[in-house]
Amino acid sequence: MNAIAQSVQPTVIFGAGPLAITDVLAIADGRMKVVLNPDATWQAHIQAGADFLDRLLEEDGVIYGVTTGYGDSCTVAIPAAQVAELPRQLFRFHGCGMGAALDVRAARAVLAVRLASLARGYSGVSLPLLERLAWLLNENITPVIPEEGSVGASGDLTPLSYVAAVLAGERDVLYRGERTTSAAVHAHLGVTPLQLRPKEGLALMNGTAVMTALACIAYVRAEQAATLSSRITAMSVLALNGNAYHFDEVLFELKPHTGQQTVASRIRADLAAEAAPRQSERLQDRYSLRCAPHVIGVLEDSLPWMRQFIENEINSSNDNPLIDVRGQRVLHGGHFYGGHIAQAMDALKTLVANLADLLDRQLAQLVDEKLSKGLPRNLSGASHARLPLNHGFKAVQIAVSAWTAEALKLTMPASVFSRSTECHNQDKVSMGTIAARDAIRVLTLTEQCIAALLFATTQALWLRERQGELVIAKLSDTLQSTLAAMARDFALIEEDRPLENELRALLSRLQTGQVQELLT
């Protein structure tokens, strides 16, 4: 399996060094294949962990989760004759996941993150297990993983049980676009399902791979949301005849938050053109324009520490117990606790929801003829005779307010809702997976707002040009590029039409990162 993967380029090598968020997503999107480190020293290190556990078993050593029950049942001794059955029992009794299944991208990211942790060589797993995880990714065999059921410590036990079960030939997978059983795919490909070795079920399940995979996805979507919100703000300033001097370079030198300065610089560059906005009758624009760098900038300034948290988690050994091969010790701890991911995702969802709130306020100005400085009411492009009949973006503005309200409602931090579980053994838990799921939902709602605002600001600038108040060909290159890209998929709304399909198409592109032409 490893040899097959090595023949395909480009690749990500596991076991050779740290992985980045971008590596995980390149694998998740199928843009990169997976290779295990061919170095003999690394492979020997992996094998040494498995061999050490074998020796302990032969010497009647007591190993949590290998010769004992799990969690509060750690005082229950497992008879030697039953040790080999324990991993299968573990993934079977955890097969109680509910809710929607993770999409293929997220599930593949889970596999990549779990492989990254196990490939560090401190989990006592065998090389064939790592090879089989790589095989799932390279053959596009994706476990069907229900998203609900994890409290984020003792790791993502229930959702990760679906990975362990699939490796052992149980439960369902997606293969070649169809949902089928793991057993059927193994049989079709002539591959024997794994017999999980002692500790391998626990090593697969007792970690933070689900929350971390979702955090990787949330991170890149949040980066994009910040950049697009900056572009939309520039378009809103132009459309509302706002003041470009609110983004002055010297002004922002006086409050030196780097991310805030970055946002102001983006907006300033977008507005720096021959057709810069004319002087507004208002000396100071409303906050949703004037303070946009201060809103978006908080997210920009937070992204670096979030990246550090997420990438540290990707590159950590986060199951329990861990195997110190050099010291010949079994280390019992709590690295399965997802507190860092919980904190990053609780913060991210609040910062992203603030983008939705910002854009909601910008759209409210654009559609309100009392505030829009001469734009047609509701941004309708209808003729004067047809204007009474047409309502333009009226319903879209209502929808944006609904999406924003839902996003804001979801900003309650999940990490403070720890619940004592499992006979009070897991008496303080991270809720990191719930925080990550919340963040994904908030991002989706905010991206819906972004899609709506891209349509609305494009419509508004087209209307300004039709009114003879600006010339799009004289705008900055960046804004011209965005408007040209929008024109390929969106037409001026003159007579009212349903926008659902257009919004969904743009949302899909936002969620898969296929909007680079809007940002160049």
Secondary structure, DSSP 8 states (H G I E B T S, - for coil): -HHHHHTSSSEEEETSS---HHHHHHHHTTSSEEEE---HHHHHHHHHHHHHHHHHHHTT---TTTTB-SGGGGGSB--GGGGGGHHHHHHHHT---EEEE--HHHHHHHHHHHHHHHTTS-S---HHHHHHHHHHHHTTEEE--EEE---SSS-SHHHHHHHHHHHTT-SEEEETTEEEEHHHHHHHHT-------TTHHHHHHSS-HHHHHHHHHHHHHHHHHHHHHHHHHHHHHHHTT--GGGG-HHHHHTS--HHHHHHHHHHHHHH-STT-----SSSS--HHHHTHHHHHHHHHHHHHHHHHHHHHHHTS--SSSEEETTTTEEE---TT--HHHHHHHHHHHHHHHHHHHHHHHHHHHHH-TTTSSS--GGG----TTTGGG--TTHHHHHHHHHHHHHHHHTTS-GGG----BTTTTB-S---HHHHHHHHHHHHHHHHHHHHHHHHHHHHHHHHHHHTTS--GGGS-HHHHHHHHHHHTT----SS----HHHHHHHHHHHHTT--HHHH-
